[in-house]
Amino acid sequence: MLENIEINKTKDLRNNLENESKLLHEQMELPLNGDVIKNAQSDNNLTQLSKGVALSRWIRKLASQFESVDPFYK
């Protein structure tokens, strides 16, 4: 009888330990998952920004090949 009580206590402690381990593991993963999502979004933003800068430079380079037309110049 006493052995059954000890076995049940040990099982309960083991279950509690497993639950605590799972919770700790989830808490450790949540910020990492958030950072991964945030990094993916920032990478996407960085890619879009670099494309925009490259396009702007290309347009400026293309436009600089033409003479500027000043309508007030005589």
N, C-alpha and C positions, 0 to 999 in steps of 0.2 A: 504494500500500500504506500509506504513511504517512498519507495523507488518510483512508483507511478507519478507521484507529486513532483519529485525531482526531475523526472523525464519531461513532464509537462512544462515545468518552469524553464528547463533548458530549451525546449522547443519554442516557447514564447520568447525567450531571450534571443534565440537564433532568428526568429521571424522579425523581431524588433530590429535586430542588427541588419538584416537584409533590407527592411523597409528604410531604415536610416541611410544605408548605403545607396539605395536607389534614389532617395531624395537628394542626397549629396551629389550623386552623379548627375542628376537632372539640373541641379542648381549650377553645377560646373559647366554643363553643356549649354545652358540658355544664353549666357553672355557670349559664348563663342559662336553660337548660331546667329545671334543678333549681329555680331561683328562681321560674320561672313556675308550676311545679307547686306549690311551697310557697306562693306567693301565692294561687293558686287555692284551696288548702286553707285558708289563713288567711282568705280572703274568705268561704269557706263557713262557717267557724267564727264569723266576725264576724257574718254574717247570722243564723246560728242563735242566737247570743248576744243580738243585738238583738231577735229575735223573742221570746226567752224573757223579756227585760227588759220588753218591751211587754206581753206576756201577764201578767206578774207585776203590773205597774202597773194593768192593766185589772181584774184580780181584786181588788187592794187597793181600787181606786176603787169597784168594785161592792160589796165587803164593807163599806166605810165608810158606805154608805147605810143600812145596817141598824143598829138599836140592838144593842149587845152584851148578851147575856143572861148574867148571872152567876147560876149556880144557888144561890149562898149569899146572894144579896141578898134581903132581906125587906122 
